[in-house]
Amino acid sequence: MRIDAYPKPGLGLALLLSASLLLVACATSPVATDGEEIAPVGPAHVLEDQSLVGELVVWGGRIVEVENRADRTLLVVASLPLDRADRPRLHYEPGVRFIAEQPGYLEPLTFAPGRFVTILGTVSGTRIRAVGDYDYLHPTMDIEKLHLWPSDPMMWSPHWRWNFGIGIRL
């Protein structure tokens, strides 16, 4: 039997480490799980097709307004496209504004205008709401899960640092 027929000793370890890093690097949603059937529907689709009421969706964007009412909070959000990890894509132009309704109270200082959110919820219809003097038709959703992204986008994902070499400290 030839000696070079056996795998090199470090090859198995290298493959194991590579596979582990790939699994860790997979993008996961902060609000949706694998078992849920999320409709590939954005806020603009709801304006075109009212039959989408009741669909489970994931939308996200930048908070424009927070309104606390007696029994619920309304978040008005300027939608942004989401990446594979359901993070809002910051460098895109905002799309359709939508209203997300959360039972209970949300702190307006925490959920402040300008912060980014990703929301899992059920499409509940549309509502006309003024934006300045303009009557704007907003798609609406009932929140099931809400993720508020850190105010510093650099903190949205882990940063990997790789160092090789010999360090000498004097």
C-alpha positions in Angstrom: 0.0 0.0 0.0 1.3 3.4 -0.9 1.9 6.0 1.9 0.5 8.9 -0.2 -2.9 7.1 -0.4 -3.7 8.2 3.1 -5.0 11.8 3.7 -2.5 14.2 5.1 -2.9 14.6 8.9 -4.0 18.3 8.9 -6.4 18.0 6.0 -9.3 16.6 8.1 -8.9 19.3 10.7 -8.7 22.0 8.0 -11.9 20.7 6.4 -13.7 20.6 9.7 -12.7 24.2 10.5 -13.7 25.4 7.1 -17.1 23.8 7.4 -17.6 25.3 10.9 -16.7 28.8 9.6 -19.2 28.5 6.7 -22.0 27.5 9.1 -21.2 30.4 11.4 -21.1 32.8 8.5 -24.6 31.8 7.3 -27.0 34.7 7.3 -30.0 34.3 9.6 -33.0 36.4 10.1 -33.5 38.1 13.5 -37.3 37.7 13.2 -38.1 34.7 11.0 -37.5 31.0 11.6 -37.0 28.2 9.0 -40.4 26.7 9.7 -42.4 29.8 8.9 -43.7 30.4 5.4 -42.9 34.0 4.6 -44.7 35.5 1.6 -42.3 37.2 -0.9 -44.4 40.4 -0.7 -43.3 43.9 -0.1 -45.3 47.0 1.0 -45.7 48.1 -2.6 -47.3 44.8 -3.6 -50.0 45.4 -0.9 -50.9 48.7 -2.5 -51.5 46.9 -5.8 -53.3 43.8 -4.5 -55.6 43.9 -1.5 -56.0 40.1 -1.6 -52.6 39.9 0.2 -54.3 40.7 3.6 -53.4 37.9 6.0 -50.0 37.0 4.5 -47.1 36.6 6.8 -44.3 39.0 5.6 -40.9 40.4 6.7 -40.5 44.1 6.0 -37.9 46.5 7.3 -36.6 50.0 6.9 -36.1 53.3 8.8 -38.6 54.5 11.4 -40.2 57.8 10.4 -42.7 58.3 13.2 -43.8 56.6 16.5 -47.3 57.2 17.8 -48.4 55.7 21.1 -52.1 55.2 21.5 -54.1 54.0 24.5 -53.7 50.3 23.7 -51.1 50.1 20.9 -48.1 51.7 19.2 -47.9 52.7 15.5 -44.6 52.7 13.8 -44.5 54.4 10.5 -41.5 53.0 8.6 -40.0 54.0 5.2 -39.3 50.6 3.7 -35.9 49.5 2.5 -35.0 46.3 0.7 -33.6 43.7 3.0 -30.5 41.6 2.6 -30.2 37.8 3.1 -30.0 38.3 6.9 -33.1 40.6 6.8 -31.0 43.7 7.5 -32.2 46.9 5.8 -29.9 47.9 3.0 -28.8 51.4 4.0 -27.6 52.8 0.7 -30.9 52.3 -1.1 -33.6 54.9 -1.6 -36.6 54.4 0.7 -39.6 52.8 -0.8 -43.3 52.8 0.3 -44.0 53.9 3.8 -45.9 51.3 5.9 -47.5 51.3 9.3 -46.7 48.5 11.8 -49.0 48.1 14.8 -47.7 46.7 18.1 -50.0 46.0 21.0 -49.0 47.9 24.1 -46.4 50.6 24.5 -43.1 51.1 22.7 -40.7 53.7 24.2 -40.4 56.5 21.6 -36.8 57.3 22.7 -35.8 53.7 21.9 -37.8 53.4 18.7 -36.9 56.8 17.6 -37.2 58.2 14.1 -34.1 57.3 12.1 -33.6 53.9 13.8 -33.8 50.8 11.6 -36.1 47.9 12.2 -37.0 44.5 10.7 -40.5 43.3 11.4 -42.2 39.9 11.0 -46.0 40.4 10.8 -49.3 39.9 9.1 -50.6 42.2 6.4 -53.7 43.8 7.7 -54.7 46.1 4.8 -54.1 49.8 4.0 -54.8 53.1 5.7 -54.7 56.7 4.6 -52.6 58.9 6.8 -51.3 62.4 6.2 -47.7 63.0 5.3 -47.6 66.8 5.6 -50.6 68.0 3.6 -50.6 64.9 1.4 -52.9 62.0 2.1 -50.7 58.9 1.7 -51.9 55.4 1.4 -49.9 53.2 3.8 -49.9 49.4 3.8 -50.4 48.1 7.3 -49.2 45.1 9.3 -49.7 43.6 12.7 -46.4 43.0 14.4 -45.5 39.5 15.5 -41.8 40.0 16.0 -39.9 43.2 16.0 -36.1 43.7 15.8 -34.5 47.1 16.4 -31.1 47.3 14.9 -28.3 49.0 16.9 -28.0 52.7 16.1 -24.5 52.1 14.8 -24.7 50.0 11.6 -21.1 48.8 12.2 -22.5 46.8 15.1 -25.1 44.9 12.9 -22.8 42.0 12.2 -19.8 40.4 13.8 -16.5 41.6 12.5 -13.9 38.9 12.1 -10.3 39.7 12.6 -7.5 37.4 11.4 -3.9 37.8 12.5 -1.0 35.7 11.5 2.6 36.1 12.5 4.8 36.5 15.6 4.3 39.3 18.0 7.2 40.6 20.0 6.6 43.1 22.8 9.4 45.0 24.3 
